[in-house]
Amino acid sequence: MWEKNRPEVRRVEACLATLGTPSGLRVPERRTLILSRTGAAAVTKNNKPRPGAEEGEETPLMKETRAALALQDKSQIPPHPPTPCQC
């Protein structure tokens, strides 16, 4: 999983560092950020506000993104692929 997602995770983590907040990220980038911090796919299926939500209330995906950021202060993905065993 990490090998497939490593380039995108590193790009999104760099965007987050530049922006300082996940609110400027697009929906796929938020999903990648959740994967990066939790090691699992986002639970939220869409980014639509809940019915009857007040103006300015965060969407479920943004709440999940902020929870993932609070859970881990950095990405769980190793910065480089592991080196093969030289046994």
Secondary structure as the mmCIF struct_conf table of DSSP 4:
data_model
#
loop_
_struct_conf.conf_type_id
_struct_conf.id
_struct_conf.beg_label_comp_id
_struct_conf.beg_label_asym_id
_struct_conf.beg_label_seq_id
_struct_conf.end_label_comp_id
_struct_conf.end_label_asym_id
_struct_conf.end_label_seq_id
HELX_RH_AL_P HELX_RH_AL_P1 TRP A 2 LEU A 19
BEND BEND1 GLY A 20 THR A 21
HELX_RH_3T_P HELX_RH_3T_P1 PRO A 22 GLY A 24
BEND BEND2 LEU A 25 LEU A 25
HELX_RH_AL_P HELX_RH_AL_P2 VAL A 27 THR A 38
BEND BEND3 GLY A 39 ALA A 40
BEND BEND4 VAL A 43 VAL A 43
HELX_LH_PP_P HELX_LH_PP_P1 LYS A 48 ARG A 50
TURN_TY1_P TURN_TY1_P1 PRO A 51 GLY A 52
HELX_LH_PP_P HELX_LH_PP_P2 ALA A 53 GLU A 54
TURN_TY1_P TURN_TY1_P2 GLU A 55 GLY A 56
HELX_LH_PP_P HELX_LH_PP_P3 GLU A 57 THR A 59
HELX_RH_AL_P HELX_RH_AL_P3 PRO A 60 LEU A 71
BEND BEND5 ASP A 73 LYS A 74
BEND BEND6 GLN A 76 ILE A 77
BEND BEND7 PRO A 79 HIS A 80
HELX_LH_PP_P HELX_LH_PP_P4 PRO A 81 CYS A 85
#
